[in-house]
Each structure stands twice: as structure tokens, then as C-alpha cells.
Amino acid sequence: MCRNIKTLFNFHPPATTDEIYAASLQYVRKVSGFSKPSKANEDAINRAVEEVFIATQNLLNTLVTNAEPRNREVEAERAKARNAKRFGLENRD
């Protein structure tokens, strides 16, 4: 649905509140269709972002896994390689 929302679970160090808030904001923007809501919709959007933020934080706090935590730098390099392959940018620097 939203390619810009990143996986937040099972990383070391854990996701920050800023990362969780950014994902919540992106989700609400995508669902609502508003990147910048009107004054009439601003309160509803802000309330939705806060509710999604709380639900996401609760979810991340209750999930369990036996897998080793992922390394952010390694995952970023993998994503960069996937994007280079996807968009044909392998030989560019």
C-alpha cells in the first residue's frame, strides 16, 4: 500500500517515537488522500495520526520473535541494492 512506510519491528536499536509517528502520518495521509488537510479536516487528521501512532506503538511493544534483531545499516544497504536493480542504477555513483 505505502512503499514509504518502513518496517519498524525487530531492529536494534528499536524504532524511535519519531519513526513511529512518521509512519503513522504517512499512513493517514495515504488513507485520507490529504498531504496537507484543510482547516476543516485538520483536527480529524491530527486525531487519526495520534490514534494510529498509539496503536502502532502498542503493537510494536507486544510483538515477539525468536529472530535476531535486524541491523539498520545492513537493511539500508539491501534496500539500496534492490532499488538500484529495480530502477537500473547499478553503475551510477
C-alpha positions in Angstrom: 0.0 0.0 0.0 2.5 2.6 1.1 6.0 1.9 0.0 7.4 4.8 2.1 6.3 3.1 5.4 9.2 1.2 6.6 9.2 -2.0 8.7 9.7 -0.9 12.4 9.7 -4.2 14.2 12.8 -6.2 15.3 15.5 -3.7 14.8 18.4 -2.9 17.0 18.1 -0.2 18.2 14.3 -0.3 18.4 12.2 2.2 16.3 12.1 5.6 17.8 8.9 7.6 18.5 9.8 9.8 15.6 9.9 6.9 13.2 6.6 5.5 14.5 5.0 9.0 14.2 6.3 9.4 10.6 4.8 6.0 9.7 1.5 6.9 11.3 1.4 10.3 9.5 2.2 8.6 6.1 -0.5 6.0 6.6 -3.2 8.6 7.5 -2.1 10.8 4.6 -2.4 7.8 2.2 -5.7 6.6 3.5 -7.3 10.1 3.6 -5.8 11.4 0.4 -4.6 14.6 2.1 -1.0 15.5 2.3 -2.0 18.9 3.8 -5.5 18.9 5.1 -7.8 21.9 5.1 -8.5 23.7 8.4 -11.9 21.9 8.4 -10.2 18.5 8.4 -7.0 19.3 10.4 -8.4 18.2 13.8 -9.7 14.9 12.4 -6.4 14.1 10.6 -4.3 15.0 13.7 -6.5 12.8 15.9 -6.2 9.9 13.4 -2.4 10.2 13.3 -2.3 10.2 17.1 -4.6 7.1 17.3 -2.6 5.2 14.7 0.6 6.2 16.5 -0.7 4.8 19.8 -1.9 1.6 18.1 1.4 1.1 16.3 3.4 1.7 19.4 1.2 -0.8 21.3 1.6 -3.3 18.5 5.4 -3.0 18.4 5.6 -3.3 22.2 3.6 -6.5 22.3 5.1 -8.4 19.2 7.5 -11.2 20.0 10.0 -13.0 17.9 12.9 -15.5 18.2 14.7 -14.0 15.3 17.8 -11.9 15.8 17.2 -8.1 15.6 18.0 -6.7 12.2 20.8 -4.2 11.7 19.6 -0.8 10.2 22.7 -0.3 8.2 22.6 -3.7 6.6 18.9 -3.3 5.8 19.5 0.1 4.3 22.3 -1.3 2.0 20.0 -4.1 0.9 17.2 -1.6 0.1 19.7 0.5 -1.9 20.8 -2.6 -3.9 17.1 -3.5 -4.6 16.3 0.0 -5.7 19.4 0.1 -8.0 18.4 -3.2 -9.6 14.7 -2.1 -9.9 15.5 1.3 -11.4 18.6 0.3 -13.4 21.0 2.4 -11.4 23.7 -0.3 -10.7 26.6 1.5 -12.3 25.9 5.0 -11.0 27.6 6.7 -8.1 
